[in-house]
């Protein structure tokens, strides 16, 4: 499985494209807002002859959903989120202009993902883990054979997701990390929603929020 990170919007949000040798591709948390960002995403997909088959959100804060409609419309795919984050998604239009995104266009989910579900594309399968705390319906996607986790805003290199937004809770987030993320092997690479990738083992040893 190939993991490609494209960083978009003023929040420097990491958008991920996953594909295998079948060229089927999933787009996770498209943060592309400006036309140039749309073109960058579209160009990468075209140049690599990818077929977008699924659109996933780890959670629905504004910086992770700005490109949902573009991807959904361009590639005729439905949006998949955890049901407990639908309220988070529906709130985005109410504050998007104040955050500097007056052209935000909403797309609502066509299906939902729950703990234990499997996301399949090509010859690849991702496990869904429910990891609330940063957002009420936050999920992460894990591929065991290749030891890769697309982690959204749960765990960062040397840090954790903020918990002061609506639906956030510090104790819940710490529990999600300890019970879900830290249950993974130490050599699993975590690709977060912002900043560089890290590993489970590194965060167990060095993350100041989790010692």
C-alpha positions in Angstrom: 0.0 0.0 0.0 1.3 3.4 -0.9 0.6 6.4 1.4 0.8 9.9 -0.1 0.4 13.0 2.0 -0.6 16.3 0.5 -0.7 19.3 2.9 -3.5 21.8 2.3 -5.1 25.0 3.7 -3.9 27.5 6.3 -4.3 24.8 9.0 -1.6 22.8 7.2 -3.8 19.8 7.3 -2.5 16.4 5.9 -4.7 14.9 3.3 -3.9 11.2 2.6 -4.3 9.1 -0.6 -3.9 5.4 -0.2 -3.6 3.0 -3.1 -2.2 -0.4 -3.9 -1.0 -2.0 -7.2 -4.6 -2.3 -8.4 -4.6 1.6 -8.5 -7.8 1.8 -6.5 -7.5 4.7 -4.2 -9.1 6.1 -1.0 -9.0 9.7 -0.1 -8.9 10.5 3.6 -9.6 14.0 5.1 -9.4 16.1 1.9 -8.5 19.6 3.1 -8.1 21.2 -0.3 -10.0 24.5 -0.5 -8.4 26.7 -3.0 -8.7 26.0 -6.7 -4.9 25.4 -6.9 -5.2 22.8 -4.2 -8.0 21.1 -6.0 -5.8 20.9 -9.1 -2.9 19.6 -7.1 -5.0 16.7 -5.8 -6.5 16.0 -9.2 -3.1 16.1 -10.9 -1.6 13.6 -8.5 -4.5 11.2 -9.1 -4.3 11.6 -12.9 -0.6 11.3 -13.1 -0.6 8.0 -11.1 -3.6 6.6 -13.0 -5.6 6.2 -9.7 -9.3 5.3 -9.5 -10.8 7.0 -6.4 -13.3 4.5 -4.9 -13.9 5.8 -1.4 -13.9 9.1 0.5 -13.3 8.9 4.3 -13.1 11.4 7.2 -11.3 10.5 10.4 -13.4 13.4 11.9 -15.3 16.4 10.6 -13.6 19.6 11.9 -13.4 22.2 9.2 -9.8 21.7 8.2 -10.4 18.1 7.4 -13.6 18.5 5.3 -12.9 21.5 3.1 -12.4 19.3 0.0 -15.1 16.7 0.7 -17.5 18.1 -1.9 -14.8 18.5 -4.6 -13.7 14.9 -4.2 -17.3 13.6 -3.9 -18.4 15.5 -7.1 -15.2 14.9 -9.1 -14.9 11.2 -8.5 -18.6 10.2 -7.8 -17.9 8.8 -4.4 -20.0 9.1 -1.2 -18.7 10.4 2.1 -18.1 7.9 4.9 -17.8 9.1 8.6 -18.6 7.8 12.1 -22.3 8.6 13.0 -21.3 10.5 16.1 -19.4 13.1 14.1 -22.4 14.0 11.8 -23.3 16.8 14.1 -19.7 18.1 13.9 -19.9 18.0 10.1 -23.3 19.8 10.0 -22.0 22.6 12.2 -19.2 23.6 9.7 -21.3 25.9 7.5 -22.3 28.0 10.5 -18.7 29.0 11.2 -16.8 28.5 7.9 -17.1 32.1 6.8 -15.7 33.4 10.2 -12.7 31.1 9.7 -12.0 32.5 6.3 -13.7 29.9 4.1 -16.8 31.6 2.7 -16.9 29.2 -0.3 -17.1 26.1 1.8 -19.6 23.7 0.2 -21.3 21.0 2.3 -21.6 17.3 1.4 -23.3 15.0 3.9 -22.4 11.3 4.5 -23.9 8.6 2.4 -22.8 5.8 4.8 -21.3 5.4 8.3 -18.3 3.6 9.7 -18.3 2.0 13.1 -15.7 0.4 15.3 -14.7 -3.0 13.8 -15.7 -2.2 10.3 -13.4 -3.0 7.4 -12.7 -0.5 4.6 -11.8 -2.5 1.5 -10.3 -1.2 -1.7 -8.2 -3.0 -4.3 -6.4 -5.8 -2.4 -6.2 -3.7 0.7 -8.2 -3.6 3.9 -8.3 -1.0 6.7 -9.6 -1.7 10.2 -11.7 1.1 11.8 -11.1 2.0 15.4 -13.3 4.4 17.3 -11.1 7.0 19.0 -13.1 9.9 20.5 -11.7 12.7 22.6 -10.6 15.2 20.0 -14.0 14.9 18.3 -17.0 12.9 19.4 -17.0 10.6 16.3 -13.3 10.4 15.6 -12.0 7.2 14.0 -8.6 6.0 12.8 -7.8 3.5 10.0 -5.2 0.7 10.5 -3.6 -1.7 8.1 -2.0 -4.5 10.1 0.2 -6.2 7.4 2.0 -3.0 6.6 1.8 -1.5 10.1 0.3 1.8 9.0 -2.3 3.9 10.9 -4.0 7.0 9.5 -4.5 8.7 12.8 -6.3 12.0 12.2 -5.9 14.4 15.2 -5.6 11.8 18.0 -1.8 11.4 18.3 0.9 13.7 17.0 4.7 13.5 17.1 5.3 14.6 20.7 1.7 15.8 21.2 -2.0 15.0 21.2 -5.1 16.4 19.6 -6.7 19.5 21.3 -9.7 18.8 23.5 -11.1 22.4 23.9 -13.4 22.2 20.9 -17.1 21.2 21.1 -17.3 17.5 21.8 -13.7 17.3 23.0 -12.7 15.7 26.2 -9.1 15.2 27.5 -9.7 12.1 29.6 -11.6 10.5 26.7 -8.7 11.2 24.3 -6.1 9.8 26.6 -8.2 6.7 27.0 -8.5 6.3 23.2 -4.7 6.6 22.8 -3.9 4.2 25.6 -6.5 1.6 24.8 -6.6 1.8 21.0 -3.4 3.4 19.6 -1.0 2.0 22.2 -2.4 -1.5 21.7 -0.8 -1.5 18.3 2.7 -2.8 17.7 5.5 -0.3 18.6 6.8 -0.3 15.0 3.4 0.9 13.5 3.8 4.2 11.7 1.2 6.8 12.5 0.3 9.3 9.8 -1.3 12.3 11.7 -3.7 15.0 10.5 -0.9 17.6 11.0 2.8 17.5 11.1 5.2 14.6 10.4 4.6 10.9 10.9 5.7 9.1 14.1 5.6 5.6 15.5 3.7 4.1 18.4 6.9 3.1 20.2 8.3 6.6 19.9 5.2 8.1 21.4 5.1 5.6 24.2 8.6 6.5 25.2 8.7 10.3 24.5 5.2 11.8 24.4 4.9 14.1 27.4 1.1 13.7 27.6 1.3 9.9 28.0 4.2 9.1 30.3 
